[in-house]
């Protein structure tokens, strides 16, 4: 049995530890690929729930927002592609502190 099936990725921290990028797709065709460390850090700073179903509800397509289209839920996918969206990443000290805390 593969490790991926034995321990499924359930939150952003798991995705970051396994170096899996988060690909968010909108029904309009807009796609953004986010660095998992940076996305986890954003949710951590805001105090938001970082479980994947909750993350899906927080994602918003800016093209649809500016066009004033009805908000729809994004489709999330875990990938190994390079990220296309830039967000601030946590510094190494903060990341190591969180790794120690979750052991």
Secondary structure by P-SEA (a helix, b strand, c coil): cccccccccccaaaaaaabbbbbbbccccbbbbbcaaaaaaaaaaacccccaaaaaaacccaaaaaacccbbbbbbbbbccccccccccccaaaaaaaaaaac
